[in-house]
Amino acid sequence: MTDTPIVVMGLMGAGKSTVARLLADALGRPMRDSDADLEARYGATAAAIAAELGADELHAREALVLRDALVARPAPVIAAAASTVEDPETRRALAPAFVVFLDGPPEVLAERMKSSSHRPHFKPDLVRMLTEQRDLRLPGFREVADLTVDPSTHGPEKIAAMVLARLNGARTPSND
């Protein structure tokens, strides 16, 4: 699986970057983060892009940076923006990757987001916003996910260990 990209997905606040960093370090692979890739390519944070150009343009750019990261070599570990599962072309591009879906309760994720200014808050009620995003994106997440884990019941280190066990052929139950 050394040539297979590993993609960590989930809503804002799920812990994608933390889990991806742990996996990249454990596997000796480069790490890519949608937020950092956006900023490097476009010179603005996701929140700034959304404020200036709108959510649709932000999501198109997030899909583009993910598709670019998927073909990078050596195969990276990628912390991917949740919006990317809305794009059919990106879901097809994820087929050869090993995808981890961090599916946490919107209430927990909203609490984590309060300290994050680099991600857009499309609505003042973060729980409602995340609930709506989860409802919209859940079919896409389920389509692409090889492993689903609840980050509110498992810490980043435990999630990374579960992913590593699965990559090494161990049977790890998914906790949908």
Secondary structure, 3 states (H helix, E strand, C coil): CCCCCEEEEECCCCCHHHHHHHHHHHHCCCEEEHHHHHHHHHCCCHHHHHHHHCHHHHHHHHHHHHHHHHCCCCCCEEECCHHHHHCHHHHHHCCCCEEEEECCCHHHHHHHHCCCCCCCCCCCCHHHHHHHHHHHHHHHHHHHCCEEECCCCCCHHHHHHHHHHHHCCCCCCCCC
